[in-house]
Amino acid sequence: MGTDEGPLLLTGATGFLGMELLARYLERSRRRVVALVRAPDDDGAQARLDGVLANLFGERAGDYRERVEAVASDLTQPGLGLSERRFGALAEQVTKIVHAAASVSFSLPLTQARAINLRGTARLLEFARAARQRGGLERFAHISTAYVAGTHRGSFSEEDLCVGQDFRNSYEQSKFESEQLLRAQLDLPLTVLRPSIVVGDRRSGWTAAFNVLYWPLRAFARGLLKVVPANPSAPVDVVSVDYVADAIHELCTAPGGIGETYHLTAGTKASTIQEIADAASRYFGRPSPQVTAPGAVGGHEPGSEYFPYFSVGTVFDDAATRARLEPAGLRVSPLNDYLERLLDFATRSSWGKRPIKRAEALAA
């Protein structure tokens, strides 16, 4: 790929998935990357990004540094918190946007979740429109979540959005509202990508985020979780971060896909909560926890905000995504195929208390 392409604007580069996306674009293209980073100034933004590059590439970090420009920004502010001159200069150069920044907290009040996820998307859409007018925008890729399906039961397709669902938390609702906003932007080259629960790399087990599925696994490892409030046969749709990052890079690099939505989910390969509990029991050498009815355990324990995801009645239809990805050699793996590697990494890193760099994990 030539260097005559305009730069890619990436948000969320310091986050778990954003880091992996940054790695894909640096390793698989020669395109320059402009990373919008929340920081008081560009020096602070560059310091944060240097830490990400060291985590990703170790001693090879310097090979990529010149191709990444860290820009201090605040997505919730008018003009992305940039000067009018800087905003205009970037809009003239950037030809592709990948919007991976978001608050993934389940416990934020809705007003705060909207301020970050919905307002941030609205501000970036303003930039996208300026880039379209000034330089020619090829694509705006928005990283959403499969859980815009909320409490919907049954099949939820890639074309679905408003199906009468309620929401478990402010994260789901604010991401749903962001997609509603996007669907009104008919003049922009939009692609929406919806991962489900993202866990570590299926090759190395590496992760930078120990939440959702990791919380009950850690509690179980410590003997603290005797009962899991869940439907034993409910699918827990989990995907590895390498699959998600590979898929986003492929779908946003290959021709086509404008106006499309893609489910980056396990779909029919999703494991059930009982299968996960049994596998964890074998790994840790503990009796399998009792799987009881949802709501039978109180909702005030640490991590209880994740309990609803163990009784989800949604099956994510990913047929269109598989039709695009499988010919390119990209296939999702069932969680049970790599759960042991996730648990090996989690225990080696003491569930994140002894951080291990991605570069070290992949080299091991």
QUIDA-V389788 format. One record per residue. N is the residue number from 1. SS is DSSP state (a for helix, b for strand, c for the rest). Layout:
N:SS + N:SS
This chain:
1:c + 2:c + 3:c + 4:c + 5:c + 6:c + 7:c + 8:b + 9:b + 10:b + 11:b + 12:c + 13:c + 14:c + 15:c + 16:a + 17:a + 18:a + 19:a + 20:a + 21:a + 22:a + 23:a + 24:a + 25:a + 26:a + 27:a + 28:a + 29:c + 30:c + 31:c + 32:c + 33:b + 34:b + 35:b + 36:b + 37:b + 38:c + 39:c + 40:c + 41:c + 42:a + 43:a + 44:a + 45:a + 46:a + 47:a + 48:a + 49:a + 50:a + 51:a + 52:a + 53:a + 54:a + 55:a + 56:a + 57:a + 58:a + 59:a + 60:a + 61:a + 62:a + 63:a + 64:c + 65:a + 66:a + 67:a + 68:b + 69:b + 70:b + 71:b + 72:b + 73:c + 74:c + 75:c + 76:c + 77:c + 78:a + 79:a + 80:a + 81:a + 82:c + 83:c + 84:a + 85:a + 86:a + 87:a + 88:a + 89:a + 90:a + 91:a + 92:a + 93:a + 94:c + 95:c + 96:b + 97:b + 98:b + 99:b + 100:c + 101:c + 102:c + 103:c + 104:c + 105:c + 106:c + 107:c + 108:c + 109:c + 110:a + 111:a + 112:a + 113:a + 114:a + 115:a + 116:a + 117:a + 118:a + 119:a + 120:a + 121:a + 122:a + 123:a + 124:a + 125:a + 126:a + 127:a + 128:a + 129:a + 130:a + 131:a + 132:a + 133:a + 134:a + 135:c + 136:c + 137:c + 138:c + 139:b + 140:b + 141:b + 142:b + 143:b + 144:b + 145:b + 146:a + 147:a + 148:a + 149:a + 150:c + 151:c + 152:c + 153:c + 154:b + 155:b + 156:b + 157:c + 158:c + 159:c + 160:c + 161:c + 162:c + 163:c + 164:c + 165:c + 166:c + 167:c + 168:c + 169:c + 170:a + 171:a + 172:a + 173:a + 174:a + 175:a + 176:a + 177:a + 178:a + 179:a + 180:a + 181:a + 182:a + 183:a + 184:c + 185:c + 186:c + 187:c + 188:c + 189:c + 190:b + 191:b + 192:b + 193:b + 194:b + 195:b + 196:c + 197:b + 198:b + 199:b + 200:c + 201:c + 202:c + 203:c + 204:c + 205:c + 206:c + 207:c + 208:c + 209:c + 210:c + 211:c + 212:c + 213:a + 214:a + 215:a + 216:a + 217:a + 218:a + 219:a + 220:a + 221:a + 222:c + 223:c + 224:c + 225:c + 226:c + 227:b + 228:b + 229:b + 230:c + 231:c + 232:c + 233:c + 234:c + 235:b + 236:b + 237:c + 238:b + 239:b + 240:b + 241:a + 242:a + 243:a + 244:a + 245:a + 246:a + 247:a + 248:a + 249:a + 250:a + 251:a + 252:a + 253:a + 254:c + 255:c + 256:c + 257:c + 258:c + 259:c + 260:c + 261:b + 262:b + 263:b + 264:b + 265:c + 266:c + 267:a + 268:a + 269:a + 270:c + 271:b + 272:b + 273:a + 274:a + 275:a + 276:a + 277:a + 278:a + 279:a + 280:a + 281:a + 282:a + 283:a + 284:a + 285:c + 286:c + 287:c + 288:c + 289:c + 290:b + 291:b + 292:b + 293:c + 294:c + 295:c + 296:c + 297:c + 298:c + 299:c + 300:c + 301:c + 302:c + 303:c + 304:a + 305:a + 306:a + 307:a + 308:a + 309:a + 310:a + 311:c + 312:c + 313:c + 314:b + 315:b + 316:b + 317:c + 318:c + 319:a + 320:a + 321:a + 322:a + 323:a + 324:a + 325:a + 326:a + 327:a + 328:a + 329:c + 330:c + 331:c + 332:c + 333:c + 334:c + 335:a + 336:a + 337:a + 338:c + 339:a + 340:a + 341:a + 342:a + 343:a + 344:a + 345:a + 346:a + 347:a + 348:a + 349:c + 350:c + 351:c + 352:c + 353:c + 354:c + 355:c + 356:c + 357:c + 358:a + 359:a + 360:a + 361:a + 362:a + 363:a + 364:c
